[in-house]
Amino acid sequence: MDQTPAVSVRQSAAAELPMTAASLSGVAFSKGHGTGNDFVLIADPGAVHDITPEQVAALCDRHRGIGGDGLIRAVPSRDLPEGRALLEQDASAEWFMDYRNGDGSLSEMCGNGVRVFVHFLIDQGLVDLGPGEALTIGTRGGIKKIARSDNGYAVDMGPWEFIFPTEATSKAMDALVSADGLEVSRPGLSVSMGNPHTVVALAELSELAATQLFKAPVVDPKPANGTNVEFVVPAEPLVHDGFGTITMRVHERGVGETQSCGTGACAAAVAIRHWAGNTAPNAWHVNVPGGVVDVKFFPGGDGREHVELSGPAVIVASGTLA
């Protein structure tokens, strides 16, 4: 599990940033992470901060900015067109997770980020959420419900689906994936969790460690909007005490390798369960470089199978942009 202390460390000193972020001077921010997947967080209840991709990239720069895999702006759903559309489906989705990758590009969803987002809303006093209670929020991947759980926060990630269903069901693979450190291309299986993933199974942890993710793996064919790529090693034995266990590394679109990817953990469990066959379990432990997250499959109210992701969320610092 994540070894970061539950007690937040507060930093009151202002953060001096590159000139591209200068117009955000005086804006309060926090830094948080979920199993090492880290984010700059800005509360914007008045929807007054129109943060540009260049400013996001400057803030997320690990040498000249605050540093992060992405930036999350907490904004009322009513103040964004995509948020207002979701409010028509569920009026309780008051808050919208406006998420950007570290390079400033928009992303549909982030499983670790959504847990950190809800923890941030609580930390800022914008919502109250007791043990076992759930909160509904809006994301570009649709409406999500997040509950406080024993290991932090549990998120109903919604239904999963194969991106290339015909190939997935007939051949159990739909792409070839190559990466530095792997001698030959490997078969992959592409899964949508509201955002795209391509999962590759490896045989040994040593092979996983040798895979180099400094640059994006080559996926052929690549999903239309690009793809995150997960390299996964199933445990031996795969199942213990009713839980499947896998170990994963990931290269995320617009970011590079990250310490954890929540949607990627869900996609990896989908793929390994598919490859394992009908006897595979519906509950999984997913080991990532930043800790452990849990994935569970359950019937959704819409008649489709949903995926629950649970794990910790931590706020490590707060300050003001210089």
C-alpha positions in Angstrom: 0.0 0.0 0.0 1.0 3.7 -0.3 3.4 4.5 2.4 2.8 8.3 2.3 1.7 9.6 5.8 -2.0 10.5 6.0 -1.0 13.9 7.6 -0.6 16.6 5.0 2.6 18.7 4.9 1.7 22.4 4.4 4.0 24.7 2.6 3.2 28.4 2.9 6.0 29.7 0.7 5.0 31.0 -2.7 6.1 28.9 -5.8 8.1 30.9 -8.3 7.0 29.9 -11.8 8.1 30.5 -15.5 6.7 33.6 -17.2 4.1 31.5 -19.1 2.3 31.0 -15.8 2.7 34.6 -14.6 -0.9 35.6 -15.1 -1.8 33.1 -12.4 0.2 35.0 -9.8 -1.6 35.0 -6.4 -3.7 31.9 -7.2 -3.8 29.3 -4.4 -2.8 25.7 -5.3 -2.3 22.3 -3.7 -0.2 19.4 -4.7 -1.6 15.9 -4.2 -1.1 12.3 -5.4 -2.8 8.9 -5.6 -0.2 6.1 -5.4 2.4 8.4 -6.8 0.3 9.7 -9.7 0.6 13.5 -8.8 -1.3 16.6 -9.7 -1.4 20.3 -9.2 -4.9 21.3 -7.9 -6.6 24.6 -8.2 -10.0 25.4 -6.7 -12.0 27.7 -9.0 -15.5 28.0 -7.5 -16.1 31.2 -9.3 -14.9 29.9 -12.7 -12.5 32.8 -13.1 -9.3 31.0 -14.1 -9.1 30.2 -17.8 -5.8 28.2 -17.6 -4.1 27.7 -21.0 -2.3 24.5 -22.1 1.0 26.5 -21.9 0.3 27.4 -18.3 -0.6 23.8 -17.4 2.7 22.6 -18.9 4.6 25.3 -17.0 3.0 24.4 -13.7 3.6 20.7 -14.2 7.2 21.1 -15.2 9.2 19.1 -12.7 12.3 21.4 -12.9 10.9 24.9 -13.4 7.4 24.5 -12.1 5.6 22.8 -9.3 5.7 19.4 -11.0 2.9 17.0 -11.7 1.5 14.4 -14.1 -1.4 16.7 -14.7 -3.4 19.7 -13.4 -6.9 19.5 -12.0 -9.2 22.5 -11.7 -12.2 22.2 -9.4 -15.0 24.2 -11.1 -18.8 24.1 -10.8 -20.3 22.0 -13.5 -22.7 24.7 -14.4 -19.8 26.9 -15.6 -18.6 24.5 -18.4 -20.6 23.3 -21.4 -19.7 19.7 -20.8 -20.6 20.1 -17.1 -24.0 21.6 -17.9 -24.8 18.6 -20.2 -24.0 16.2 -17.4 -26.2 18.2 -15.0 -29.1 17.4 -17.3 -28.4 13.7 -16.5 -27.8 14.1 -12.8 -28.4 17.4 -11.0 -26.2 16.3 -8.1 -23.0 16.5 -10.1 -22.3 19.9 -8.8 -18.5 19.8 -9.2 -16.6 19.2 -12.4 -13.0 17.8 -12.6 -11.4 19.9 -15.3 -8.4 17.7 -15.9 -5.4 18.3 -18.2 -2.3 16.1 -18.8 1.1 17.4 -17.9 1.6 18.7 -21.5 -1.6 20.8 -21.3 -3.8 18.4 -23.4 -7.3 17.6 -22.3 -7.9 14.1 -21.0 -11.3 12.4 -20.6 -10.7 10.8 -17.2 -8.1 9.9 -14.6 -8.8 7.2 -12.0 -6.2 8.4 -9.5 -6.9 12.0 -10.2 -10.6 11.7 -9.4 -9.8 10.3 -6.0 -7.4 13.1 -5.3 -9.9 15.6 -6.7 -12.6 14.5 -4.2 -10.0 14.5 -1.4 -9.1 18.1 -2.4 -12.7 19.2 -2.4 -13.0 17.9 1.2 -9.6 19.5 2.2 -10.8 22.9 0.8 -14.1 22.7 2.7 -16.1 22.7 -0.6 -17.9 19.4 0.2 -18.5 17.2 3.3 -18.1 13.5 2.8 -18.3 11.1 5.8 -17.1 7.5 5.9 -19.2 5.4 3.5 -20.8 8.4 1.9 -20.6 9.0 -1.8 -20.2 12.1 -4.0 -21.3 12.6 -7.6 -19.0 14.6 -9.9 -18.7 15.5 -13.5 -15.8 14.6 -15.8 -15.1 14.5 -19.5 -15.5 10.7 -19.2 -19.0 11.2 -17.8 -20.6 11.2 -14.4 -18.6 9.4 -11.6 -19.6 8.5 -8.1 -16.9 8.4 -5.4 -17.3 6.9 -1.9 -15.0 7.0 1.1 -13.6 3.5 1.6 -11.3 1.7 4.0 -8.3 2.3 1.7 -9.2 5.8 0.8 -11.8 6.4 -1.9 -13.7 4.0 -4.2 -14.8 5.2 -7.6 -17.4 3.7 -9.8 -15.5 4.1 -13.1 -18.5 3.1 -15.2 -18.6 0.4 -17.8 -15.6 -0.9 -19.8 -15.5 -1.9 -23.4 -13.1 -3.3 -26.0 -12.0 -0.6 -28.5 -11.8 -3.3 -31.2 -14.4 -5.8 -30.0 -14.3 -8.1 -33.0 -10.6 -8.7 -32.8 -10.7 -8.9 -28.9 -13.3 -11.7 -28.9 -12.0 -13.6 -31.9 -8.2 -13.3 -31.5 -7.8 -12.0 -27.9 -5.6 -9.3 -29.3 -6.0 -6.3 -31.6 -2.5 -4.7 -31.9 1.2 -5.2 -31.9 3.2 -3.1 -29.4 6.9 -2.4 -29.5 8.9 -0.6 -26.8 12.6 -0.1 -26.1 14.0 -2.9 -24.0 11.7 -5.5 -25.6 13.4 -7.6 -28.3 10.2 -8.3 -30.3 6.8 -6.7 -30.6 4.1 -8.1 -28.3 0.4 -8.6 -28.8 -1.9 -6.0 -27.1 -5.5 -5.7 -26.2 -7.2 -2.3 -26.4 -9.7 -1.3 -23.7 -11.7 1.9 -23.1 -12.4 3.1 -19.6 -13.7 6.4 -20.9 -10.2 6.9 -22.2 -8.1 4.5 -24.4 -5.6 1.8 -23.2 -3.6 -0.9 -24.8 -2.6 -3.7 -22.4 0.4 -6.0 -23.0 1.1 -9.1 -20.9 4.7 -10.0 -20.1 6.0 -13.2 -18.6 8.5 -12.1 -16.0 9.1 -9.1 -13.6 12.6 -8.9 -15.0 11.2 -8.3 -18.4 8.9 -5.6 -17.0 11.9 -3.9 -15.3 13.9 -4.0 -18.6 11.1 -2.3 -20.6 12.1 1.4 -21.2 9.3 3.9 -21.2 11.2 7.1 -21.8 9.3 7.5 -25.1 5.9 6.3 -26.1 5.6 2.6 -27.2 4.6 2.1 -30.8 1.0 0.6 -31.1 -0.2 -0.7 -34.5 -3.0 -0.2 -35.1 -3.3 2.7 -32.7 -6.8 3.8 -31.4 -8.1 6.9 -33.0 -7.4 9.2 -30.1 -4.0 7.7 -29.2 -3.6 5.3 -26.3 -2.1 4.8 -22.9 0.0 1.6 -22.8 0.2 -0.8 -19.8 2.8 -3.6 -19.5 1.5 -6.2 -17.0 2.9 -9.3 -15.3 0.4 -11.7 -13.8 1.3 -13.1 -10.4 2.1 -16.8 -10.0 -0.3 -18.2 -8.9 -2.6 -15.6 -10.4 -5.3 -16.0 -7.8 -4.9 -16.0 -4.0 -7.8 -15.8 -1.4 -10.2 -14.9 -4.2 -8.1 -11.9 -5.5 -6.1 -11.8 -8.7 -2.8 -10.0 -8.5 -0.9 -8.2 -11.3 2.1 -5.9 -11.5 2.0 -3.0 -13.9 4.0 -0.1 -15.5 2.3 2.5 -17.8 3.2 5.1 -20.3 0.4 7.7 -20.4 -0.5 9.9 -23.3 0.8 13.4 -23.0 2.8 12.6 -19.8 5.2 9.6 -20.2 5.7 6.9 -17.6 3.8 7.6 -14.3 4.0 6.0 -10.9 0.4 4.9 -11.2 -2.6 5.1 -13.6 -6.1 4.3 -12.2 -7.9 3.8 -15.5 -4.9 1.9 -16.7 -5.1 -0.4 -13.6 -8.8 -1.1 -14.5 -8.0 -1.7 -18.2 -5.1 -4.1 -17.2 -7.5 -6.1 -14.9 -10.0 -6.2 -17.8 -7.4 -7.6 -20.2 -5.8 -10.1 -17.8 -9.2 -11.4 -16.7 -10.2 -11.8 -20.4 -7.1 -13.8 -21.2 -7.4 -15.9 -18.0 -10.9 -17.1 -19.0 -14.2 -17.8 -17.2 -12.6 -18.9 -13.9 -10.8 -15.6 -13.4 -11.9 -13.6 -10.3 -13.8 -10.3 -10.3 -11.5 -8.7 -7.6 -7.9 -7.6 -8.3 -4.9 -6.2 -6.5 -2.8 -4.1 -9.0 0.7 -3.3 -8.0 2.1 -0.1 -9.5 5.4 1.7 -8.8 3.6 4.1 -6.4 1.7 1.5 -4.4 -1.4 -0.7 -4.7 -4.9 0.0 -6.0 -7.8 -2.4 -6.0 -10.1 -3.1 -8.9 -13.5 -4.8 -8.7 -16.1 -5.8 -11.3 -19.8 -5.5 -10.5 -23.2 -5.3 -12.3 -24.1 -1.7 -13.0 -27.6 -0.2 -12.8 -27.5 0.3 -16.6 -27.3 -3.4 -17.3 -23.6 -3.3 -18.1 -20.6 -4.5 -16.1 -18.9 -1.6 -14.2 -15.5 -1.3 -12.7 -14.7 0.0 -9.2 -11.3 1.5 -8.5 -10.2 2.1 -4.9 -7.1 3.4 -3.3 -5.5 6.2 -1.3 -5.4 10.0 -2.0 -3.0 12.4 -0.2 -2.6 16.2 -0.2 1.1 16.9 0.4 1.4 20.7 0.1 -0.5 23.9 -0.4 0.7 27.4 -1.3 0.3 30.4 -3.5 1.7 30.9 -7.1 4.2 33.7 -7.2 
